[in-house]
Amino acid sequence: MVTKGIVLGHKISSKGIEVDKAKVEVIEKLPPPINVKGIRSFLGHAGFYRRFIK
């Protein structure tokens, strides 16, 4: 039986669901958006991880 794993960028374990630290680093290193496409891209990333944003 699998006790933990990563599914769709989320770490699943007996402690519950956590965000993968590698994904956090990628979002932190995103360049500031300079146009509408960049803003939409950032909002898409933020929306996907919204339950983990404090």
N, CA, C and O atoms as a GROMACS GRO file, in nm:
protein
  216
    1MET      N    1   0.084  -0.118   0.000
    1MET     CA    2   0.000   0.000   0.000
    1MET      C    3   0.089   0.125   0.000
    1MET      O    4   0.193   0.128   0.066
    2VAL      N    5   0.048   0.225  -0.072
    2VAL     CA    6   0.122   0.351  -0.080
    2VAL      C    7   0.084   0.438   0.040
    2VAL      O    8  -0.034   0.457   0.068
    3THR      N    9   0.185   0.490   0.111
    3THR     CA   10   0.157   0.572   0.229
    3THR      C   11   0.161   0.721   0.199
    3THR      O   12   0.102   0.801   0.272
    4LYS      N   13   0.231   0.758   0.090
    4LYS     CA   14   0.232   0.899   0.051
    4LYS      C   15   0.271   0.909  -0.096
    4LYS      O   16   0.330   0.816  -0.152
    5GLY      N   17   0.237   1.022  -0.157
    5GLY     CA   18   0.269   1.042  -0.298
    5GLY      C   19   0.232   1.182  -0.342
    5GLY      O   20   0.174   1.260  -0.266
    6ILE      N   21   0.267   1.213  -0.467
    6ILE     CA   22   0.236   1.344  -0.523
    6ILE      C   23   0.135   1.324  -0.636
    6ILE      O   24   0.158   1.248  -0.729
    7VAL      N   25   0.022   1.394  -0.626
    7VAL     CA   26  -0.084   1.387  -0.726
    7VAL      C   27  -0.121   1.529  -0.766
    7VAL      O   28  -0.163   1.608  -0.682
    8LEU      N   29  -0.106   1.561  -0.894
    8LEU     CA   30  -0.142   1.693  -0.947
    8LEU      C   31  -0.078   1.807  -0.868
    8LEU      O   32  -0.141   1.910  -0.844
    9GLY      N   33   0.046   1.789  -0.827
    9GLY     CA   34   0.117   1.895  -0.756
    9GLY      C   35   0.086   1.905  -0.609
    9GLY      O   36   0.129   2.000  -0.543
   10HIS      N   37   0.013   1.808  -0.555
   10HIS     CA   38  -0.019   1.807  -0.413
   10HIS      C   39   0.043   1.684  -0.349
   10HIS      O   40   0.039   1.575  -0.406
   11LYS      N   41   0.101   1.702  -0.231
   11LYS     CA   42   0.157   1.589  -0.156
   11LYS      C   43   0.046   1.529  -0.070
   11LYS      O   44  -0.013   1.598   0.014
   12ILE      N   45   0.017   1.402  -0.092
   12ILE     CA   46  -0.087   1.332  -0.017
   12ILE      C   47  -0.017   1.239   0.081
   12ILE      O   48   0.067   1.158   0.042
   13SER      N   49  -0.053   1.250   0.209
   13SER     CA   50   0.006   1.163   0.311
   13SER      C   51  -0.096   1.141   0.421
   13SER      O   52  -0.210   1.186   0.412
   14SER      N   53  -0.054   1.072   0.525
   14SER     CA   54  -0.144   1.048   0.638
   14SER      C   55  -0.176   1.178   0.712
   14SER      O   56  -0.276   1.185   0.784
   15LYS      N   57  -0.092   1.282   0.695
   15LYS     CA   58  -0.116   1.412   0.758
   15LYS      C   59  -0.219   1.494   0.681
   15LYS      O   60  -0.268   1.595   0.732
   16GLY      N   61  -0.252   1.452   0.560
   16GLY     CA   62  -0.349   1.525   0.479
   16GLY      C   63  -0.287   1.569   0.348
   16GLY      O   64  -0.194   1.507   0.297
   17ILE      N   65  -0.340   1.678   0.293
   17ILE     CA   66  -0.294   1.730   0.165
   17ILE      C   67  -0.206   1.852   0.189
   17ILE      O   68  -0.244   1.943   0.262
   18GLU      N   69  -0.089   1.852   0.128
   18GLU     CA   70   0.003   1.965   0.137
   18GLU      C   71   0.046   2.002  -0.004
   18GLU      O   72   0.035   1.922  -0.097
   19VAL      N   73   0.094   2.123  -0.019
   19VAL     CA   74   0.146   2.166  -0.149
   19VAL      C   75   0.290   2.118  -0.162
   19VAL      O   76   0.366   2.117  -0.064
   20ASP      N   77   0.328   2.080  -0.282
   20ASP     CA   78   0.466   2.037  -0.310
   20ASP      C   79   0.557   2.160  -0.305
   20ASP      O   80   0.531   2.259  -0.374
   21LYS      N   81   0.662   2.154  -0.224
   21LYS     CA   82   0.753   2.268  -0.207
   21LYS      C   83   0.816   2.312  -0.338
   21LYS      O   84   0.844   2.431  -0.357
   22ALA      N   85   0.840   2.219  -0.429
   22ALA     CA   86   0.898   2.254  -0.559
   22ALA      C   87   0.805   2.346  -0.637
   22ALA      O   88   0.852   2.435  -0.708
   23LYS      N   89   0.675   2.326  -0.625
   23LYS     CA   90   0.579   2.411  -0.695
   23LYS      C   91   0.576   2.551  -0.636
   23LYS      O   92   0.558   2.648  -0.708
   24VAL      N   93   0.593   2.561  -0.505
   24VAL     CA   94   0.597   2.692  -0.439
   24VAL      C   95   0.716   2.772  -0.491
   24VAL      O   96   0.704   2.891  -0.519
   25GLU      N   97   0.831   2.706  -0.503
   25GLU     CA   98   0.950   2.774  -0.552
   25GLU      C   99   0.932   2.824  -0.695
   25GLU      O  100   0.978   2.932  -0.730
   26VAL      N  101   0.864   2.745  -0.778
   26VAL     CA  102   0.839   2.786  -0.916
   26VAL      C  103   0.753   2.911  -0.919
   26VAL      O  104   0.781   3.005  -0.994
   27ILE      N  105   0.647   2.915  -0.838
   27ILE     CA  106   0.558   3.030  -0.836
   27ILE      C  107   0.630   3.153  -0.781
   27ILE      O  108   0.610   3.264  -0.831
   28GLU      N  109   0.714   3.134  -0.680
   28GLU     CA  110   0.789   3.247  -0.624
   28GLU      C  111   0.885   3.308  -0.726
   28GLU      O  112   0.912   3.428  -0.722
   29LYS      N  113   0.936   3.227  -0.816
   29LYS     CA  114   1.034   3.274  -0.914
   29LYS      C  115   0.971   3.325  -1.043
   29LYS      O  116   1.043   3.367  -1.134
   30LEU      N  117   0.838   3.320  -1.052
   30LEU     CA  118   0.774   3.373  -1.173
   30LEU      C  119   0.804   3.522  -1.186
   30LEU      O  120   0.802   3.594  -1.087
   31PRO      N  121   0.832   3.568  -1.307
   31PRO     CA  122   0.857   3.711  -1.325
   31PRO      C  123   0.727   3.789  -1.304
   31PRO      O  124   0.619   3.735  -1.326
   32PRO      N  125   0.737   3.914  -1.264
   32PRO     CA  126   0.616   3.995  -1.248
   32PRO      C  127   0.542   4.006  -1.381
   32PRO      O  128   0.604   4.026  -1.485
   33PRO      N  129   0.410   3.993  -1.378
   33PRO     CA  130   0.335   4.003  -1.504
   33PRO      C  131   0.344   4.144  -1.562
   33PRO      O  132   0.334   4.243  -1.490
   34ILE      N  133   0.362   4.150  -1.694
   34ILE     CA  134   0.374   4.281  -1.760
   34ILE      C  135   0.263   4.303  -1.862
   34ILE      O  136   0.254   4.410  -1.922
   35ASN      N  137   0.180   4.202  -1.882
   35ASN     CA  138   0.069   4.217  -1.976
   35ASN      C  139  -0.048   4.131  -1.927
   35ASN      O  140  -0.038   4.063  -1.825
   36VAL      N  141  -0.158   4.137  -2.000
   36VAL     CA  142  -0.279   4.066  -1.959
   36VAL      C  143  -0.255   3.915  -1.956
   36VAL      O  144  -0.303   3.847  -1.865
   37LYS      N  145  -0.184   3.863  -2.053
   37LYS     CA  146  -0.156   3.719  -2.056
   37LYS      C  147  -0.078   3.676  -1.933
   37LYS      O  148  -0.106   3.570  -1.875
   38GLY      N  149   0.020   3.755  -1.891
   38GLY     CA  150   0.098   3.724  -1.772
   38GLY      C  151   0.015   3.728  -1.645
   38GLY      O  152   0.032   3.644  -1.557
   39ILE      N  153  -0.076   3.824  -1.637
   39ILE     CA  154  -0.165   3.834  -1.521
   39ILE      C  155  -0.256   3.713  -1.515
   39ILE      O  156  -0.277   3.656  -1.408
   40ARG      N  157  -0.311   3.674  -1.629
   40ARG     CA  158  -0.398   3.556  -1.632
   40ARG      C  159  -0.322   3.430  -1.593
   40ARG      O  160  -0.376   3.343  -1.523
   41SER      N  161  -0.200   3.420  -1.638
   41SER     CA  162  -0.117   3.304  -1.602
   41SER      C  163  -0.093   3.298  -1.452
   41SER      O  164  -0.108   3.193  -1.390
   42PHE      N  165  -0.057   3.412  -1.392
   42PHE     CA  166  -0.034   3.416  -1.248
   42PHE      C  167  -0.162   3.382  -1.172
   42PHE      O  168  -0.158   3.304  -1.076
   43LEU      N  169  -0.274   3.439  -1.213
   43LEU     CA  170  -0.400   3.412  -1.144
   43LEU      C  171  -0.439   3.265  -1.157
   43LEU      O  172  -0.500   3.209  -1.066
   44GLY      N  173  -0.405   3.203  -1.268
   44GLY     CA  174  -0.431   3.060  -1.284
   44GLY      C  175  -0.351   2.977  -1.186
   44GLY      O  176  -0.404   2.885  -1.124
   45HIS      N  177  -0.222   3.010  -1.171
   45HIS     CA  178  -0.138   2.940  -1.074
   45HIS      C  179  -0.190   2.964  -0.932
   45HIS      O  180  -0.200   2.870  -0.853
   46ALA      N  181  -0.221   3.088  -0.900
   46ALA     CA  182  -0.268   3.121  -0.765
   46ALA      C  183  -0.402   3.052  -0.736
   46ALA      O  184  -0.425   3.006  -0.624
   47GLY      N  185  -0.488   3.046  -0.835
   47GLY     CA  186  -0.617   2.981  -0.816
   47GLY      C  187  -0.605   2.832  -0.791
   47GLY      O  188  -0.679   2.776  -0.711
   48PHE      N  189  -0.510   2.769  -0.859
   48PHE     CA  190  -0.490   2.625  -0.842
   48PHE      C  191  -0.446   2.593  -0.700
   48PHE      O  192  -0.485   2.490  -0.644
   49TYR      N  193  -0.366   2.680  -0.640
   49TYR     CA  194  -0.314   2.657  -0.505
   49TYR      C  195  -0.384   2.744  -0.400
   49TYR      O  196  -0.329   2.765  -0.292
   50ARG      N  197  -0.502   2.794  -0.429
   50ARG     CA  198  -0.569   2.890  -0.340
   50ARG      C  199  -0.595   2.835  -0.200
   50ARG      O  200  -0.596   2.912  -0.104
   51ARG      N  201  -0.617   2.706  -0.186
   51ARG     CA  202  -0.646   2.652  -0.052
   51ARG      C  203  -0.523   2.654   0.038
   51ARG      O  204  -0.536   2.641   0.160
   52PHE      N  205  -0.404   2.671  -0.021
   52PHE     CA  206  -0.281   2.672   0.057
   52PHE      C  207  -0.224   2.812   0.078
   52PHE      O  208  -0.127   2.828   0.151
   53ILE      N  209  -0.283   2.912   0.014
   53ILE     CA  210  -0.233   3.049   0.025
   53ILE      C  211  -0.290   3.112   0.151
   53ILE      O  212  -0.411   3.107   0.175
   54LYS      N  213  -0.201   3.171   0.233
   54LYS     CA  214  -0.246   3.233   0.358
   54LYS      C  215  -0.228   3.382   0.349
   54LYS      O  216  -0.260   3.453   0.444
   0.00000   0.00000   0.00000
